[in-house]
Amino acid sequence: MARELFLKNYMEDCVWELLDQVLAQDPEACRCDSCRHDIVALALNQLPPRYVVREKGVIYSKLAMLEAQHRADIYRALTQALMQVKKAPRHER
Ligand SMILES: [Zn+2]
């Protein structure tokens, strides 16, 4: 059977992983699915992608979290995105 490969932006996993930490700093922030996705999308657009090659059907162990500098960048991008979404959520308050 042919191997089916695909690309995965590993940065996406990192951003989702840090999202809850950033939200924990801001009790007033909306935590609905729409806002969470908006925050992650905005943050990802500020961050460089980190693509890895994956093979369909293969279970991969989680890559080690990015180095401290990258974490700081992700944290900053998420914090900015959170403020943007808070100012203009795409739904009624
Ligand atoms: Zn919301």
PDB file of the backbone (N, CA, C, O) and the ligand in Angstrom, with CONECT records:
HET     ZN  A 101       1
ATOM      1  N   MET A   1       0.842  -1.191   0.000  1.00  0.00           N
ATOM      2  CA  MET A   1       0.000   0.000   0.000  1.00  0.00           C
ATOM      3  C   MET A   1       0.880   1.245   0.000  1.00  0.00           C
ATOM      4  O   MET A   1       1.852   1.336   0.749  1.00  0.00           O
ATOM      5  N   ALA A   2       0.530   2.179  -0.834  1.00  0.00           N
ATOM      6  CA  ALA A   2       1.331   3.404  -0.915  1.00  0.00           C
ATOM      7  C   ALA A   2       1.251   4.178   0.396  1.00  0.00           C
ATOM      8  O   ALA A   2       0.210   4.251   1.049  1.00  0.00           O
ATOM      9  N   ARG A   3       2.368   4.737   0.739  1.00  0.00           N
ATOM     10  CA  ARG A   3       2.384   5.541   1.954  1.00  0.00           C
ATOM     11  C   ARG A   3       1.745   6.887   1.656  1.00  0.00           C
ATOM     12  O   ARG A   3       2.029   7.508   0.632  1.00  0.00           O
ATOM     13  N   GLU A   4       0.911   7.317   2.526  1.00  0.00           N
ATOM     14  CA  GLU A   4       0.260   8.610   2.306  1.00  0.00           C
ATOM     15  C   GLU A   4       0.860   9.641   3.253  1.00  0.00           C
ATOM     16  O   GLU A   4       0.674   9.590   4.469  1.00  0.00           O
ATOM     17  N   LEU A   5       1.580  10.568   2.654  1.00  0.00           N
ATOM     18  CA  LEU A   5       2.251  11.575   3.468  1.00  0.00           C
ATOM     19  C   LEU A   5       1.458  12.880   3.458  1.00  0.00           C
ATOM     20  O   LEU A   5       0.735  13.183   2.510  1.00  0.00           O
ATOM     21  N   PHE A   6       1.610  13.617   4.504  1.00  0.00           N
ATOM     22  CA  PHE A   6       0.998  14.944   4.539  1.00  0.00           C
ATOM     23  C   PHE A   6       1.855  15.867   5.391  1.00  0.00           C
ATOM     24  O   PHE A   6       2.714  15.433   6.159  1.00  0.00           O
ATOM     25  N   LEU A   7       1.588  17.154   5.226  1.00  0.00           N
ATOM     26  CA  LEU A   7       2.334  18.150   5.987  1.00  0.00           C
ATOM     27  C   LEU A   7       1.513  18.621   7.172  1.00  0.00           C
ATOM     28  O   LEU A   7       0.289  18.742   7.111  1.00  0.00           O
ATOM     29  N   LYS A   8       2.218  18.877   8.228  1.00  0.00           N
ATOM     30  CA  LYS A   8       1.521  19.347   9.432  1.00  0.00           C
ATOM     31  C   LYS A   8       2.299  20.529   9.981  1.00  0.00           C
ATOM     32  O   LYS A   8       3.517  20.470  10.150  1.00  0.00           O
ATOM     33  N   ASN A   9       1.576  21.593  10.252  1.00  0.00           N
ATOM     34  CA  ASN A   9       2.218  22.758  10.856  1.00  0.00           C
ATOM     35  C   ASN A   9       2.272  22.545  12.369  1.00  0.00           C
ATOM     36  O   ASN A   9       1.285  22.716  13.084  1.00  0.00           O
ATOM     37  N   TYR A  10       3.438  22.175  12.812  1.00  0.00           N
ATOM     38  CA  TYR A  10       3.612  21.852  14.219  1.00  0.00           C
ATOM     39  C   TYR A  10       3.355  23.057  15.123  1.00  0.00           C
ATOM     40  O   TYR A  10       2.965  22.917  16.282  1.00  0.00           O
ATOM     41  N   MET A  11       3.588  24.248  14.556  1.00  0.00           N
ATOM     42  CA  MET A  11       3.344  25.477  15.325  1.00  0.00           C
ATOM     43  C   MET A  11       1.896  25.523  15.815  1.00  0.00           C
ATOM     44  O   MET A  11       1.606  26.055  16.887  1.00  0.00           O
ATOM     45  N   GLU A  12       0.989  24.955  15.007  1.00  0.00           N
ATOM     46  CA  GLU A  12      -0.420  24.974  15.368  1.00  0.00           C
ATOM     47  C   GLU A  12      -0.658  24.258  16.696  1.00  0.00           C
ATOM     48  O   GLU A  12      -1.390  24.752  17.554  1.00  0.00           O
ATOM     49  N   ASP A  13      -0.043  23.106  16.855  1.00  0.00           N
ATOM     50  CA  ASP A  13      -0.191  22.355  18.106  1.00  0.00           C
ATOM     51  C   ASP A  13       0.347  23.162  19.288  1.00  0.00           C
ATOM     52  O   ASP A  13      -0.244  23.183  20.368  1.00  0.00           O
ATOM     53  N   CYS A  14       1.483  23.824  19.058  1.00  0.00           N
ATOM     54  CA  CYS A  14       2.095  24.601  20.140  1.00  0.00           C
ATOM     55  C   CYS A  14       1.178  25.739  20.574  1.00  0.00           C
ATOM     56  O   CYS A  14       1.028  26.020  21.763  1.00  0.00           O
ATOM     57  N   VAL A  15       0.567  26.389  19.579  1.00  0.00           N
ATOM     58  CA  VAL A  15      -0.299  27.523  19.888  1.00  0.00           C
ATOM     59  C   VAL A  15      -1.533  27.049  20.672  1.00  0.00           C
ATOM     60  O   VAL A  15      -1.921  27.664  21.665  1.00  0.00           O
ATOM     61  N   TRP A  16      -2.138  25.957  20.217  1.00  0.00           N
ATOM     62  CA  TRP A  16      -3.292  25.420  20.948  1.00  0.00           C
ATOM     63  C   TRP A  16      -2.891  25.053  22.370  1.00  0.00           C
ATOM     64  O   TRP A  16      -3.650  25.259  23.317  1.00  0.00           O
ATOM     65  N   GLU A  17      -1.696  24.510  22.503  1.00  0.00           N
ATOM     66  CA  GLU A  17      -1.261  24.053  23.821  1.00  0.00           C
ATOM     67  C   GLU A  17      -1.078  25.222  24.795  1.00  0.00           C
ATOM     68  O   GLU A  17      -1.371  25.103  25.984  1.00  0.00           O
ATOM     69  N   LEU A  18      -0.593  26.339  24.277  1.00  0.00           N
ATOM     70  CA  LEU A  18      -0.360  27.483  25.165  1.00  0.00           C
ATOM     71  C   LEU A  18      -1.603  28.347  25.346  1.00  0.00           C
ATOM     72  O   LEU A  18      -1.637  29.214  26.220  1.00  0.00           O
ATOM     73  N   LEU A  19      -2.629  28.112  24.516  1.00  0.00           N
ATOM     74  CA  LEU A  19      -3.826  28.960  24.579  1.00  0.00           C
ATOM     75  C   LEU A  19      -4.435  28.995  25.976  1.00  0.00           C
ATOM     76  O   LEU A  19      -4.781  30.067  26.475  1.00  0.00           O
ATOM     77  N   ASP A  20      -4.569  27.836  26.609  1.00  0.00           N
ATOM     78  CA  ASP A  20      -5.212  27.797  27.926  1.00  0.00           C
ATOM     79  C   ASP A  20      -4.409  28.561  28.970  1.00  0.00           C
ATOM     80  O   ASP A  20      -4.976  29.188  29.865  1.00  0.00           O
ATOM     81  N   GLN A  21      -3.093  28.506  28.848  1.00  0.00           N
ATOM     82  CA  GLN A  21      -2.253  29.261  29.794  1.00  0.00           C
ATOM     83  C   GLN A  21      -2.487  30.758  29.647  1.00  0.00           C
ATOM     84  O   GLN A  21      -2.564  31.492  30.632  1.00  0.00           O
ATOM     85  N   VAL A  22      -2.598  31.197  28.386  1.00  0.00           N
ATOM     86  CA  VAL A  22      -2.807  32.627  28.153  1.00  0.00           C
ATOM     87  C   VAL A  22      -4.210  33.030  28.625  1.00  0.00           C
ATOM     88  O   VAL A  22      -4.380  34.089  29.230  1.00  0.00           O
ATOM     89  N   LEU A  23      -5.205  32.194  28.351  1.00  0.00           N
ATOM     90  CA  LEU A  23      -6.571  32.494  28.794  1.00  0.00           C
ATOM     91  C   LEU A  23      -6.661  32.526  30.320  1.00  0.00           C
ATOM     92  O   LEU A  23      -7.448  33.285  30.885  1.00  0.00           O
ATOM     93  N   ALA A  24      -5.861  31.709  30.974  1.00  0.00           N
ATOM     94  CA  ALA A  24      -5.888  31.658  32.440  1.00  0.00           C
ATOM     95  C   ALA A  24      -5.457  32.985  33.050  1.00  0.00           C
ATOM     96  O   ALA A  24      -5.825  33.307  34.179  1.00  0.00           O
ATOM     97  N   GLN A  25      -4.669  33.756  32.291  1.00  0.00           N
ATOM     98  CA  GLN A  25      -4.204  35.058  32.781  1.00  0.00           C
ATOM     99  C   GLN A  25      -5.285  36.115  32.688  1.00  0.00           C
ATOM    100  O   GLN A  25      -5.158  37.186  33.281  1.00  0.00           O
ATOM    101  N   ASP A  26      -6.345  35.828  31.953  1.00  0.00           N
ATOM    102  CA  ASP A  26      -7.355  36.839  31.698  1.00  0.00           C
ATOM    103  C   ASP A  26      -8.756  36.274  31.954  1.00  0.00           C
ATOM    104  O   ASP A  26      -9.399  35.751  31.045  1.00  0.00           O
ATOM    105  N   PRO A  27      -9.217  36.387  33.202  1.00  0.00           N
ATOM    106  CA  PRO A  27     -10.507  35.785  33.575  1.00  0.00           C
ATOM    107  C   PRO A  27     -11.680  36.375  32.797  1.00  0.00           C
ATOM    108  O   PRO A  27     -12.722  35.731  32.668  1.00  0.00           O
ATOM    109  N   GLU A  28     -11.521  37.597  32.275  1.00  0.00           N
ATOM    110  CA  GLU A  28     -12.628  38.241  31.571  1.00  0.00           C
ATOM    111  C   GLU A  28     -12.756  37.805  30.116  1.00  0.00           C
ATOM    112  O   GLU A  28     -13.785  38.039  29.482  1.00  0.00           O
ATOM    113  N   ALA A  29     -11.727  37.181  29.595  1.00  0.00           N
ATOM    114  CA  ALA A  29     -11.751  36.809  28.182  1.00  0.00           C
ATOM    115  C   ALA A  29     -12.820  35.758  27.915  1.00  0.00           C
ATOM    116  O   ALA A  29     -13.047  34.864  28.730  1.00  0.00           O
ATOM    117  N   CYS A  30     -13.467  35.876  26.771  1.00  0.00           N
ATOM    118  CA  CYS A  30     -14.470  34.895  26.369  1.00  0.00           C
ATOM    119  C   CYS A  30     -13.751  33.603  25.979  1.00  0.00           C
ATOM    120  O   CYS A  30     -12.712  33.624  25.319  1.00  0.00           O
ATOM    121  N   ARG A  31     -14.334  32.475  26.408  1.00  0.00           N
ATOM    122  CA  ARG A  31     -13.698  31.181  26.135  1.00  0.00           C
ATOM    123  C   ARG A  31     -14.508  30.327  25.170  1.00  0.00           C
ATOM    124  O   ARG A  31     -14.321  29.112  25.107  1.00  0.00           O
ATOM    125  N   CYS A  32     -15.400  30.951  24.423  1.00  0.00           N
ATOM    126  CA  CYS A  32     -16.231  30.154  23.521  1.00  0.00           C
ATOM    127  C   CYS A  32     -15.382  29.632  22.360  1.00  0.00           C
ATOM    128  O   CYS A  32     -14.277  30.114  22.113  1.00  0.00           O
ATOM    129  N   ASP A  33     -15.918  28.652  21.666  1.00  0.00           N
ATOM    130  CA  ASP A  33     -15.184  27.999  20.588  1.00  0.00           C
ATOM    131  C   ASP A  33     -14.799  28.990  19.492  1.00  0.00           C
ATOM    132  O   ASP A  33     -13.702  28.929  18.937  1.00  0.00           O
ATOM    133  N   SER A  34     -15.728  29.907  19.192  1.00  0.00           N
ATOM    134  CA  SER A  34     -15.476  30.899  18.147  1.00  0.00           C
ATOM    135  C   SER A  34     -14.283  31.781  18.513  1.00  0.00           C
ATOM    136  O   SER A  34     -13.383  31.978  17.697  1.00  0.00           O
ATOM    137  N   CYS A  35     -14.276  32.304  19.719  1.00  0.00           N
ATOM    138  CA  CYS A  35     -13.176  33.183  20.132  1.00  0.00           C
ATOM    139  C   CYS A  35     -11.858  32.421  20.220  1.00  0.00           C
ATOM    140  O   CYS A  35     -10.810  32.945  19.843  1.00  0.00           O
ATOM    141  N   ARG A  36     -11.907  31.189  20.715  1.00  0.00           N
ATOM    142  CA  ARG A  36     -10.674  30.396  20.813  1.00  0.00           C
ATOM    143  C   ARG A  36     -10.053  30.197  19.433  1.00  0.00           C
ATOM    144  O   ARG A  36      -8.842  30.337  19.258  1.00  0.00           O
ATOM    145  N   HIS A  37     -10.900  29.868  18.454  1.00  0.00           N
ATOM    146  CA  HIS A  37     -10.377  29.671  17.103  1.00  0.00           C
ATOM    147  C   HIS A  37      -9.850  30.980  16.519  1.00  0.00           C
ATOM    148  O   HIS A  37      -8.813  31.000  15.857  1.00  0.00           O
ATOM    149  N   ASP A  38     -10.572  32.069  16.769  1.00  0.00           N
ATOM    150  CA  ASP A  38     -10.115  33.365  16.257  1.00  0.00           C
ATOM    151  C   ASP A  38      -8.759  33.734  16.857  1.00  0.00           C
ATOM    152  O   ASP A  38      -7.874  34.218  16.151  1.00  0.00           O
ATOM    153  N   ILE A  39      -8.602  33.508  18.142  1.00  0.00           N
ATOM    154  CA  ILE A  39      -7.343  33.837  18.813  1.00  0.00           C
ATOM    155  C   ILE A  39      -6.193  33.014  18.212  1.00  0.00           C
ATOM    156  O   ILE A  39      -5.123  33.545  17.913  1.00  0.00           O
ATOM    157  N   VAL A  40      -6.434  31.721  18.044  1.00  0.00           N
ATOM    158  CA  VAL A  40      -5.385  30.852  17.509  1.00  0.00           C
ATOM    159  C   VAL A  40      -5.047  31.237  16.061  1.00  0.00           C
ATOM    160  O   VAL A  40      -3.876  31.250  15.681  1.00  0.00           O
ATOM    161  N   ALA A  41      -6.066  31.550  15.260  1.00  0.00           N
ATOM    162  CA  ALA A  41      -5.818  31.937  13.863  1.00  0.00           C
ATOM    163  C   ALA A  41      -4.987  33.212  13.801  1.00  0.00           C
ATOM    164  O   ALA A  41      -4.025  33.295  13.038  1.00  0.00           O
ATOM    165  N   LEU A  42      -5.356  34.197  14.598  1.00  0.00           N
ATOM    166  CA  LEU A  42      -4.614  35.464  14.600  1.00  0.00           C
ATOM    167  C   LEU A  42      -3.172  35.236  15.054  1.00  0.00           C
ATOM    168  O   LEU A  42      -2.235  35.772  14.461  1.00  0.00           O
ATOM    169  N   ALA A  43      -3.006  34.450  16.092  1.00  0.00           N
ATOM    170  CA  ALA A  43      -1.656  34.196  16.609  1.00  0.00           C
ATOM    171  C   ALA A  43      -0.816  33.463  15.566  1.00  0.00           C
ATOM    172  O   ALA A  43       0.356  33.786  15.368  1.00  0.00           O
ATOM    173  N   LEU A  44      -1.418  32.474  14.899  1.00  0.00           N
ATOM    174  CA  LEU A  44      -0.664  31.694  13.903  1.00  0.00           C
ATOM    175  C   LEU A  44      -0.234  32.561  12.729  1.00  0.00           C
ATOM    176  O   LEU A  44       0.814  32.321  12.129  1.00  0.00           O
ATOM    177  N   ASN A  45      -1.032  33.561  12.402  1.00  0.00           N
ATOM    178  CA  ASN A  45      -0.649  34.443  11.297  1.00  0.00           C
ATOM    179  C   ASN A  45       0.542  35.324  11.660  1.00  0.00           C
ATOM    180  O   ASN A  45       1.200  35.876  10.778  1.00  0.00           O
ATOM    181  N   GLN A  46       0.817  35.455  12.942  1.00  0.00           N
ATOM    182  CA  GLN A  46       1.965  36.246  13.375  1.00  0.00           C
ATOM    183  C   GLN A  46       3.233  35.404  13.537  1.00  0.00           C
ATOM    184  O   GLN A  46       4.335  35.933  13.683  1.00  0.00           O
ATOM    185  N   LEU A  47       3.051  34.099  13.508  1.00  0.00           N
ATOM    186  CA  LEU A  47       4.180  33.215  13.829  1.00  0.00           C
ATOM    187  C   LEU A  47       4.668  32.477  12.589  1.00  0.00           C
ATOM    188  O   LEU A  47       3.883  32.202  11.682  1.00  0.00           O
ATOM    189  N   PRO A  48       5.955  32.156  12.542  1.00  0.00           N
ATOM    190  CA  PRO A  48       6.453  31.394  11.400  1.00  0.00           C
ATOM    191  C   PRO A  48       5.930  29.959  11.468  1.00  0.00           C
ATOM    192  O   PRO A  48       5.884  29.369  12.548  1.00  0.00           O
ATOM    193  N   PRO A  49       5.538  29.392  10.324  1.00  0.00           N
ATOM    194  CA  PRO A  49       5.081  28.004  10.343  1.00  0.00           C
ATOM    195  C   PRO A  49       6.251  27.060  10.610  1.00  0.00           C
ATOM    196  O   PRO A  49       7.398  27.394  10.312  1.00  0.00           O
ATOM    197  N   ARG A  50       5.974  25.907  11.159  1.00  0.00           N
ATOM    198  CA  ARG A  50       6.998  24.886  11.410  1.00  0.00           C
ATOM    199  C   ARG A  50       6.458  23.561  10.882  1.00  0.00           C
ATOM    200  O   ARG A  50       5.853  22.777  11.614  1.00  0.00           O
ATOM    201  N   TYR A  51       6.695  23.334   9.583  1.00  0.00           N
ATOM    202  CA  TYR A  51       6.112  22.144   8.993  1.00  0.00           C
ATOM    203  C   TYR A  51       6.938  20.895   9.242  1.00  0.00           C
ATOM    204  O   TYR A  51       8.168  20.922   9.203  1.00  0.00           O
ATOM    205  N   VAL A  52       6.240  19.808   9.496  1.00  0.00           N
ATOM    206  CA  VAL A  52       6.880  18.498   9.602  1.00  0.00           C
ATOM    207  C   VAL A  52       6.120  17.545   8.670  1.00  0.00           C
ATOM    208  O   VAL A  52       4.929  17.726   8.416  1.00  0.00           O
ATOM    209  N   VAL A  53       6.826  16.535   8.172  1.00  0.00           N
ATOM    210  CA  VAL A  53       6.199  15.548   7.302  1.00  0.00           C
ATOM    211  C   VAL A  53       5.646  14.419   8.159  1.00  0.00           C
ATOM    212  O   VAL A  53       6.335  13.883   9.027  1.00  0.00           O
ATOM    213  N   ARG A  54       4.407  14.071   7.903  1.00  0.00           N
ATOM    214  CA  ARG A  54       3.769  13.008   8.660  1.00  0.00           C
ATOM    215  C   ARG A  54       3.231  11.952   7.710  1.00  0.00           C
ATOM    216  O   ARG A  54       2.976  12.232   6.539  1.00  0.00           O
ATOM    217  N   GLU A  55       3.061  10.745   8.215  1.00  0.00           N
ATOM    218  CA  GLU A  55       2.492   9.682   7.407  1.00  0.00           C
ATOM    219  C   GLU A  55       1.156   9.278   8.004  1.00  0.00           C
ATOM    220  O   GLU A  55       1.023   9.050   9.206  1.00  0.00           O
ATOM    221  N   LYS A  56       0.167   9.200   7.114  1.00  0.00           N
ATOM    222  CA  LYS A  56      -1.182   8.887   7.555  1.00  0.00           C
ATOM    223  C   LYS A  56      -1.221   7.521   8.251  1.00  0.00           C
ATOM    224  O   LYS A  56      -0.592   6.566   7.795  1.00  0.00           O
ATOM    225  N   GLY A  57      -1.950   7.443   9.336  1.00  0.00           N
ATOM    226  CA  GLY A  57      -2.107   6.176  10.032  1.00  0.00           C
ATOM    227  C   GLY A  57      -1.023   5.888  11.050  1.00  0.00           C
ATOM    228  O   GLY A  57      -1.144   4.954  11.843  1.00  0.00           O
ATOM    229  N   VAL A  58       0.035   6.683  11.035  1.00  0.00           N
ATOM    230  CA  VAL A  58       1.116   6.468  11.982  1.00  0.00           C
ATOM    231  C   VAL A  58       0.900   7.363  13.197  1.00  0.00           C
ATOM    232  O   VAL A  58       0.617   8.554  13.068  1.00  0.00           O
ATOM    233  N   ILE A  59       1.036   6.778  14.353  1.00  0.00           N
ATOM    234  CA  ILE A  59       0.903   7.573  15.577  1.00  0.00           C
ATOM    235  C   ILE A  59       2.276   8.120  15.934  1.00  0.00           C
ATOM    236  O   ILE A  59       3.231   7.360  16.095  1.00  0.00           O
ATOM    237  N   TYR A  60       2.370   9.402  16.056  1.00  0.00           N
ATOM    238  CA  TYR A  60       3.653  10.027  16.397  1.00  0.00           C
ATOM    239  C   TYR A  60       3.629  10.468  17.852  1.00  0.00           C
ATOM    240  O   TYR A  60       2.613  10.937  18.364  1.00  0.00           O
ATOM    241  N   SER A  61       4.751  10.306  18.487  1.00  0.00           N
ATOM    242  CA  SER A  61       4.816  10.850  19.838  1.00  0.00           C
ATOM    243  C   SER A  61       4.908  12.360  19.695  1.00  0.00           C
ATOM    244  O   SER A  61       5.410  12.877  18.697  1.00  0.00           O
ATOM    245  N   LYS A  62       4.422  13.044  20.694  1.00  0.00           N
ATOM    246  CA  LYS A  62       4.411  14.493  20.656  1.00  0.00           C
ATOM    247  C   LYS A  62       5.834  15.021  20.597  1.00  0.00           C
ATOM    248  O   LYS A  62       6.701  14.578  21.349  1.00  0.00           O
ATOM    249  N   LEU A  63       6.068  15.960  19.709  1.00  0.00           N
ATOM    250  CA  LEU A  63       7.388  16.584  19.668  1.00  0.00           C
ATOM    251  C   LEU A  63       7.589  17.367  20.962  1.00  0.00           C
ATOM    252  O   LEU A  63       6.635  17.862  21.564  1.00  0.00           O
ATOM    253  N   ALA A  64       8.812  17.465  21.361  1.00  0.00           N
ATOM    254  CA  ALA A  64       9.093  18.268  22.550  1.00  0.00           C
ATOM    255  C   ALA A  64       8.641  19.696  22.279  1.00  0.00           C
ATOM    256  O   ALA A  64       8.750  20.188  21.156  1.00  0.00           O
ATOM    257  N   MET A  65       8.145  20.341  23.292  1.00  0.00           N
ATOM    258  CA  MET A  65       7.704  21.720  23.136  1.00  0.00           C
ATOM    259  C   MET A  65       8.879  22.553  22.639  1.00  0.00           C
ATOM    260  O   MET A  65      10.031  22.308  22.996  1.00  0.00           O
ATOM    261  N   LEU A  66       8.565  23.534  21.814  1.00  0.00           N
ATOM    262  CA  LEU A  66       9.618  24.387  21.262  1.00  0.00           C
ATOM    263  C   LEU A  66      10.445  25.043  22.362  1.00  0.00           C
ATOM    264  O   LEU A  66      10.014  25.150  23.510  1.00  0.00           O
ATOM    265  N   GLU A  67      11.608  25.466  21.993  1.00  0.00           N
ATOM    266  CA  GLU A  67      12.522  26.084  22.959  1.00  0.00           C
ATOM    267  C   GLU A  67      11.899  27.332  23.607  1.00  0.00           C
ATOM    268  O   GLU A  67      10.902  27.874  23.131  1.00  0.00           O
ATOM    269  N   ALA A  68      12.505  27.748  24.668  1.00  0.00           N
ATOM    270  CA  ALA A  68      11.972  28.844  25.473  1.00  0.00           C
ATOM    271  C   ALA A  68      11.714  30.100  24.643  1.00  0.00           C
ATOM    272  O   ALA A  68      10.699  30.772  24.829  1.00  0.00           O
ATOM    273  N   GLN A  69      12.629  30.417  23.729  1.00  0.00           N
ATOM    274  CA  GLN A  69      12.460  31.629  22.926  1.00  0.00           C
ATOM    275  C   GLN A  69      11.183  31.542  22.087  1.00  0.00           C
ATOM    276  O   GLN A  69      10.427  32.508  21.982  1.00  0.00           O
ATOM    277  N   HIS A  70      10.960  30.373  21.497  1.00  0.00           N
ATOM    278  CA  HIS A  70       9.754  30.198  20.709  1.00  0.00           C
ATOM    279  C   HIS A  70       8.511  30.277  21.578  1.00  0.00           C
ATOM    280  O   HIS A  70       7.498  30.855  21.181  1.00  0.00           O
ATOM    281  N   ARG A  71       8.596  29.697  22.756  1.00  0.00           N
ATOM    282  CA  ARG A  71       7.461  29.783  23.674  1.00  0.00           C
ATOM    283  C   ARG A  71       7.131  31.236  23.966  1.00  0.00           C
ATOM    284  O   ARG A  71       5.963  31.626  23.995  1.00  0.00           O
ATOM    285  N   ALA A  72       8.168  32.034  24.183  1.00  0.00           N
ATOM    286  CA  ALA A  72       7.947  33.452  24.477  1.00  0.00           C
ATOM    287  C   ALA A  72       7.268  34.140  23.297  1.00  0.00           C
ATOM    288  O   ALA A  72       6.361  34.951  23.483  1.00  0.00           O
ATOM    289  N   ASP A  73       7.708  33.813  22.080  1.00  0.00           N
ATOM    290  CA  ASP A  73       7.096  34.394  20.883  1.00  0.00           C
ATOM    291  C   ASP A  73       5.622  33.984  20.775  1.00  0.00           C
ATOM    292  O   ASP A  73       4.757  34.808  20.478  1.00  0.00           O
ATOM    293  N   ILE A  74       5.359  32.714  21.018  1.00  0.00           N
ATOM    294  CA  ILE A  74       3.986  32.212  20.923  1.00  0.00           C
ATOM    295  C   ILE A  74       3.113  32.886  21.974  1.00  0.00           C
ATOM    296  O   ILE A  74       1.980  33.287  21.706  1.00  0.00           O
ATOM    297  N   TYR A  75       3.663  32.997  23.157  1.00  0.00           N
ATOM    298  CA  TYR A  75       2.931  33.623  24.254  1.00  0.00           C
ATOM    299  C   TYR A  75       2.565  35.059  23.902  1.00  0.00           C
ATOM    300  O   TYR A  75       1.447  35.513  24.144  1.00  0.00           O
ATOM    301  N   ARG A  76       3.539  35.760  23.325  1.00  0.00           N
ATOM    302  CA  ARG A  76       3.315  37.161  22.961  1.00  0.00           C
ATOM    303  C   ARG A  76       2.250  37.263  21.869  1.00  0.00           C
ATOM    304  O   ARG A  76       1.346  38.094  21.951  1.00  0.00           O
ATOM    305  N   ALA A  77       2.362  36.426  20.859  1.00  0.00           N
ATOM    306  CA  ALA A  77       1.397  36.452  19.751  1.00  0.00           C
ATOM    307  C   ALA A  77      -0.005  36.124  20.258  1.00  0.00           C
ATOM    308  O   ALA A  77      -0.986  36.731  19.828  1.00  0.00           O
ATOM    309  N   LEU A  78      -0.092  35.161  21.175  1.00  0.00           N
ATOM    310  CA  LEU A  78      -1.401  34.783  21.715  1.00  0.00           C
ATOM    311  C   LEU A  78      -1.994  35.906  22.556  1.00  0.00           C
ATOM    312  O   LEU A  78      -3.197  36.163  22.504  1.00  0.00           O
ATOM    313  N   THR A  79      -1.151  36.567  23.323  1.00  0.00           N
ATOM    314  CA  THR A  79      -1.634  37.658  24.170  1.00  0.00           C
ATOM    315  C   THR A  79      -2.186  38.790  23.312  1.00  0.00           C
ATOM    316  O   THR A  79      -3.240  39.350  23.614  1.00  0.00           O
ATOM    317  N   GLN A  80      -1.462  39.128  22.233  1.00  0.00           N
ATOM    318  CA  GLN A  80      -1.934  40.177  21.325  1.00  0.00           C
ATOM    319  C   GLN A  80      -3.243  39.766  20.650  1.00  0.00           C
ATOM    320  O   GLN A  80      -4.172  40.566  20.540  1.00  0.00           O
ATOM    321  N   ALA A  81      -3.305  38.524  20.204  1.00  0.00           N
ATOM    322  CA  ALA A  81      -4.500  38.023  19.533  1.00  0.00           C
ATOM    323  C   ALA A  81      -5.688  38.051  20.486  1.00  0.00           C
ATOM    324  O   ALA A  81      -6.803  38.392  20.094  1.00  0.00           O
ATOM    325  N   LEU A  82      -5.440  37.693  21.724  1.00  0.00           N
ATOM    326  CA  LEU A  82      -6.499  37.680  22.732  1.00  0.00           C
ATOM    327  C   LEU A  82      -7.076  39.085  22.914  1.00  0.00           C
ATOM    328  O   LEU A  82      -8.292  39.259  22.998  1.00  0.00           O
ATOM    329  N   MET A  83      -6.197  40.081  22.975  1.00  0.00           N
ATOM    330  CA  MET A  83      -6.667  41.454  23.154  1.00  0.00           C
ATOM    331  C   MET A  83      -7.489  41.910  21.954  1.00  0.00           C
ATOM    332  O   MET A  83      -8.501  42.594  22.102  1.00  0.00           O
ATOM    333  N   GLN A  84      -7.036  41.519  20.759  1.00  0.00           N
ATOM    334  CA  GLN A  84      -7.756  41.887  19.535  1.00  0.00           C
ATOM    335  C   GLN A  84      -9.159  41.289  19.530  1.00  0.00           C
ATOM    336  O   GLN A  84     -10.135  41.974  19.223  1.00  0.00           O
ATOM    337  N   VAL A  85      -9.249  40.006  19.871  1.00  0.00           N
ATOM    338  CA  VAL A  85     -10.537  39.316  19.848  1.00  0.00           C
ATOM    339  C   VAL A  85     -11.448  39.861  20.946  1.00  0.00           C
ATOM    340  O   VAL A  85     -12.660  39.960  20.759  1.00  0.00           O
ATOM    341  N   LYS A  86     -10.869  40.210  22.079  1.00  0.00           N
ATOM    342  CA  LYS A  86     -11.652  40.764  23.178  1.00  0.00           C
ATOM    343  C   LYS A  86     -12.297  42.085  22.763  1.00  0.00           C
ATOM    344  O   LYS A  86     -13.447  42.372  23.095  1.00  0.00           O
ATOM    345  N   LYS A  87     -11.516  42.879  22.025  1.00  0.00           N
ATOM    346  CA  LYS A  87     -12.021  44.178  21.583  1.00  0.00           C
ATOM    347  C   LYS A  87     -13.146  44.033  20.577  1.00  0.00           C
ATOM    348  O   LYS A  87     -14.096  44.815  20.566  1.00  0.00           O
ATOM    349  N   ALA A  88     -13.023  43.014  19.727  1.00  0.00           N
ATOM    350  CA  ALA A  88     -14.019  42.844  18.676  1.00  0.00           C
ATOM    351  C   ALA A  88     -14.388  41.387  18.483  1.00  0.00           C
ATOM    352  O   ALA A  88     -14.034  40.780  17.472  1.00  0.00           O
ATOM    353  N   PRO A  89     -15.107  40.818  19.461  1.00  0.00           N
ATOM    354  CA  PRO A  89     -15.537  39.415  19.308  1.00  0.00           C
ATOM    355  C   PRO A  89     -16.554  39.316  18.172  1.00  0.00           C
ATOM    356  O   PRO A  89     -17.323  40.245  17.923  1.00  0.00           O
ATOM    357  N   ARG A  90     -16.540  38.161  17.487  1.00  0.00           N
ATOM    358  CA  ARG A  90     -17.448  38.021  16.344  1.00  0.00           C
ATOM    359  C   ARG A  90     -18.809  37.503  16.774  1.00  0.00           C
ATOM    360  O   ARG A  90     -19.436  36.723  16.058  1.00  0.00           O
ATOM    361  N   HIS A  91     -19.263  37.933  17.937  1.00  0.00           N
ATOM    362  CA  HIS A  91     -20.594  37.550  18.397  1.00  0.00           C
ATOM    363  C   HIS A  91     -21.019  38.572  19.442  1.00  0.00           C
ATOM    364  O   HIS A  91     -20.216  39.397  19.878  1.00  0.00           O
ATOM    365  N   GLU A  92     -22.283  38.511  19.839  1.00  0.00           N
ATOM    366  CA  GLU A  92     -22.788  39.421  20.871  1.00  0.00           C
ATOM    367  C   GLU A  92     -22.086  39.106  22.186  1.00  0.00           C
ATOM    368  O   GLU A  92     -21.775  37.951  22.477  1.00  0.00           O
ATOM    369  N   ARG A  93     -21.844  40.131  22.963  1.00  0.00           N
ATOM    370  CA  ARG A  93     -21.236  39.915  24.268  1.00  0.00           C
ATOM    371  C   ARG A  93     -22.207  39.252  25.224  1.00  0.00           C
ATOM    372  O   ARG A  93     -21.860  38.994  26.377  1.00  0.00           O
TER     373      ARG A  93
HETATM  374 ZN    ZN A 101     -16.592  34.253  22.362  1.00  0.00          ZN2+
END
